[in-house]
C-alpha cells in the first residue's frame, strides 16, 4: 500500500512539474520579444521586438523615440528639454519614451528628474527597462558598456537612426521630418 501511494504521488508530481515546465518555456518565448513598461503616469506600455526593430503597441505610423538615460547623467539632463520640445512640435506623430538604465530607481527621483529638467514625455520605471535598453543596444551593436544618453528612433518597427550623447535638437528634428516624409 505504501509503495503504491509513493508511486502515485511520484507519477502525479512528474506530470504536474513537467506541465508547468512546458508552460513556463512557452511564456519565456513570448516574453523574450515583449517588454511591458510602467510609466510614471501608471499606464502600461507594451513594446515588442520584431526582427531587429521595436514596435510600441498603439503607435502605428508614429515615430517612437527611446531615450536611454540615467537621472544622474548631466548630458542626459541636458537632452530632456530638447526631447520635450520635439514631443510638443510633433505631438501627433512622435512618442518619446524615456528608459532609465538605473535599477530600482525611486519614482520620486524620476519625478524630480522630470520636473527639474522639463521632461514632459513618457518616463517609464519598470524592471523591464534594462532588458529593453540592452536589447536595443544589442541590435545597434554598441557593446555592453554603451554611452548615454542614447536616443533611438523607430518607425513601424524599423530603425530610422540613433544618436549618442548630447545631440542638437535640429539633427533629431531633421530625422523625424525625413521619416515622416515632410
Protein Blocks (a to p, Z undefined) as FASTA:
>chain_A
ZZmmmmmmmmmmmmmmmmmmmmmmmmmmmmmmpccdddfkopacddddehjbccdehiah
iacddddddfklmklmmmmmmmmmmmmmmmmmcccddddfbehiafklmmmmmmmnopac
dddddfklmmmmmmmmmmnonojbdcdddddddeehiafbdcedjddfklmmmmmmmmno
ZZ
